[in-house]
Amino acid sequence: MNTATADSTMHTTPSVRKPKPAARRAGIALVTLVALGAGCQTAPAAAPHADLGSTPMTDNGSKENQRPTMKITESGSGRNILILHGGGGPATMTLLGAHLAEKAHVITPTYPGWDGTPRPESLTTVGALAEEIVHYLDEHDVKDVLVIGSSIGGWIAPEVALRDRAHRVSGLVIINGTGVNVPGQPITNVTGFTPPQLAKVAFHDPSKFGAGAPPPTPERLAMMRANAATLAMFSGSGDTYSCDPGLLVRLKGIHVPTLVLWGESDHVVTKEYGRAYAAAIPNARFETVADAGHLPWLEQPEATFRVLDPFVAATAASGQR
């Protein structure tokens, strides 16, 4: 599982990776602003895992029961890190993945329906997405996995940990994740927000993001809008927007080392929301990044990595014992 594609191999360096140019981070932020947020469905309880084998088709070849195919990007070598993207798609995780791939084998799936990948009509819940990811880990025998999720990926990540029947997950990082219902801390419903409105709630300093980024091509813009449409398939409204009301209680079933990492200036999901998220997971650590919002590694990469890197190293050592 440590074979990286030729165009995505990273080289190990002893120092913390320097931040990318502001224009590139602004471009990634622009992707986020077009399709920011997370869907909401009440995730079904984990069911006994059925081994469907390596073929996406059922025995009778019915397209209705076809397993979705996930696009998988791999880079680096070493301990396995699974990165789960938010509503903006895998492009939002590029800089985080590049940093981690300096010392680890990074696996980044593109969920069915994002970036032009097919999504079966039956795949409409976060719980179902989590089951597909667990199936991938089982089918490819991926072990000692640190799961890192952001936004809706931060919701999928604990769902994966809760469904990990083969004990492949050895650590969990939730970065400004959605998915839980915290009384008094509603998730900002960003449906229909304009990019400036999104920037205001998602970033500590909105003026630095979007400005300076090259405009997206018509093809890229169409894909970004399609991602937003896919996200809408997972969206709810009202009190259940972007959450499973039962998840907060179920989090007590997570028993791997967990870091809940939060940009302090996030107004999509607040710092208090993140603190409650961490409190629901046994022995989870809660850490914040100052002067950062929903995607802290874009606004404050060095501060984010100063918290994240020691946790990555500690959980790798724990998984090897």
N, C-alpha and C positions, 0 to 999 in steps of 0.2 A: 504493500500500500504506500510505500515511500517513493514511488516513481513519479517525478514531476514532469509536466509537459515542458518541452524545450523552450517555449517562449515565456514561461512563468517561473523558471528556476531562479532562486535568490541565493546570494552569497553571504556567508556568515561573516560578521564583523564583531569585534569585541566591544564596541561602543553602542550607545543608544542611537537608533537611526534618526538622522536629522529630519526636521519637518520638510515636507515637499513645498515647492514654490506656492505662494498664495494663490496664484491664478489657477493652479490645478485643484487646490482645495476648494476654491470658489466654484469651479466647474462641477465638482462632486456635490457641493452644496446645492447647486442649481438642480441637479437630478433629484435631490431630496425634496426641494421645494415644489416640484411638480407632482411628486407622488409620496408625500410624507404621511405617516399615520399608521394605524394598525386596524385590522378587521376585528369584528366581535361576533363570536358565536359561543354558545355554551358547549364546551368540549365534552364529548362523551367519556365516561370512565374507561380506563384501559381494559381492553378485552384480551383474552388469551391469544398469543401471537400465532398466526397460521403461517407455516412455511410454504410460500407460493413458488419457491424456486427462482431461477434466474431469468426465466422468460416472462415478459409482461403480459402474455395472454393466458387465459384460463384454458382448461382442457378442451372445452368445446369451442374455443376461439372467439367467444362472444366479445364484441367491442365494448359492450356495456360494462363488462367486468374487467376491462383491460387495466393493468397496473400502470400508473403514470410513470413516465420516464423523467428522471431529474438530470439536468446537466450538472456535471461535477467538474470543478476546477481545482487542481492540486498544485502546490508549490512547496519548495523547501524539503528538508528531510529531518527526521528525528521523531520526537514525541508527537502524537496525533492531536491536532487542534481542529475542531469543527466550528466554523464560523457561520452563523445564521443571520442573514441580512434582514433589514427592516423593509418598510413599504416602498422605499425608493429603489429597491433591487440590489443586486450584488455589487454594482459600481460604487455604492456608498461605503463598502467595506474594503475597498482596494488598498488604501493606505494602512489600515489596521492589519490587513492580511500580509502586506509586504513586510511590515515590521516584524510580525510574529514568525514569518517564514525564514527569517535570518537564522533561527535556532530550532525550528520545528517543522513538521510536516503539516501544512495547512490545507484543509479540505473545505471548499466553499460550494455548497449546492445552490443552484438556482431553482427555487420552488416552481412546480408546474403552474404555468400561467404567467410567469414573469419573463421579461425579455424575449417574448415571442415563443416560449416553449408551450406545448399543448397542455391543457388542463381538462381532465375528464369532468363532465357535468356533475358527477357525484362528489367531487372533491371540493367541499365548500366550508370546512371547519378547520380550526387550528389543531384540534385533536387528530384529525385525519392527516394533516401535514406532518405532525409529530410521528404518527405511526409509519408514514412513508420513510422518514429519516431513520427511525429505529430499524425498519426493514433493510435499508441500505447498509447500516452498520453490521447487522446480523449476516446479511448475504455476503458481504466482503470481509467478514471476520475482523473488523476494525476494533482494536483493543486500546486500553489506557487513553481514553478520549477526554480531552478538556473541551467542553461545549461552551462557546461564547455567543451570546445573542444580544442584538440591539433592537429596541422598539418592538415591533411584532415578533422579531427574532428572539427578543428577550422574554416573550411569552411562550414561544415554541420551545425554547431551551429547557425550562423546567418541566414542560410536558414530556419532552424526550427523556429527561432524567427519571420521571415518574413511571415511564413505560419501559425502562431499560431492564428487562427481565434477565438478560445475560450478564449484567453488571459490567458493561463495557465503559460506562461513563465514570471517570475518576475525579472529575472536578467540574464546576459550573460557574460561569460568570454572566451576570445579567447587567447590561448597560442600558440605563434609562428604559427599562422594559415596561410593556403594558401587560394586561391580562388579568389583574386582580381588581377587585372592587373594594376600595378603601373609603369608609364613611368619612364625609367631609372633605375628601380630596378627589373630586371628579376629574376624569380625563378630558382634556380639551378636545371637543369634536371639531376636527379640522376639515371636515367635508365641505367642499366648495370654497375654501380659503384661497385667496390670491397669493402669489409668491411673496409679496411684501407682508401680508398678514401672517403667512407661515413663518417667514423669517423672524418676525417679531416675537412669536411664541417659542420658536425652536432654537434661537441662537442668543448668546449673551450680547454680542455686538452685531446686529443684523447688517450694519453698513459695510462690514467686511466680507459678506458672503453674497454671491451673485454678481456684485460689481467686479469687473475685471475678467469675468469668465467669458470665453467665446460663446456666441449664441449656438444652440444645438442645431444640427442639421435637421431638415424636415423628417428624415428617417428616424433619427434619434428622438425627436420630439414626439413622433407617432408612437414609438415604443414606450416612451415615458408615460404617455397618456393611456396606453394599453395597460401598463403596470398599475396605473391608478384605477382603471376599470376592473382589473383582477382583484385589487385590494377591496373594491366595493363589494365583491362577492362575499367577502368575509366581514363586511361591516354591519353593525347594528345601529341602534339609536337609543336615546333616552338613558335610563339608568344602567343599561347593559352595553353601552357603547364601548368597544375595545376591551372587553373583559368577559371572563367566565365567573359569575358570582360565586361559584363553588371552589375556585382555585385557591383562594387564600387559605382555606381550611386544609385542602389537600397538600399544600406545600410542606406540612409537617412530615410527609412521607419521604422527603429528600434527605439522604444521609451521606452525601459526598461533600467535601469542602466547597464552600460557596462564597463568592465575592459578589456583592451587589454594589456596582460602581455608578455614580450619578453625577452628571453635570449640574451644578448648583443652580444655574439660571434657567433650567428647563421649565417652560410654562405649558408644555403638553402634558407631562407628568411631573409633578412637583417633587422637591427634595423630601418633603414629608411623606409623600406617596412612596418614594423609594425606601425610606426608613421603615415604613410599615411592611413593605415587601420583604425586606431583610429579616425583620423581627419574626415573620411567620415561618422562616426556614431554620431548622435547628442549627445552632452554632455558625450561622452565616455572619460574615463581616460586612459592614456597611462603610463605604468610603466615598468621599465627594471630591469633585474637581472644581476648583474655583474658576470664575470667569469663563464658564463653558455651559452650553445648553444640552440639547437632545443628542448631539453627536460629539461628545467631548474630545475624541481623538482628532477631530478636525480643527477645533478652536484652540485646544491646549494639548498638543500631542505629547510633549515631553512630560508634562505633569500627569497625563493619563498613563503613560508608560512607566513612570516611577511607581505607580501603585500596581499596575497590572503585571509587570515583569516579575517581581518577586513572588507573586501568587502563582504565576505560571511555573516558575522554577520549583516552588515548594510542592505543588501538586504533582509535578512530574516525579520528584523524588519519592513522594508518598506512594504513587502508583507503581513504582518499581520495587517496593518492599514486599 
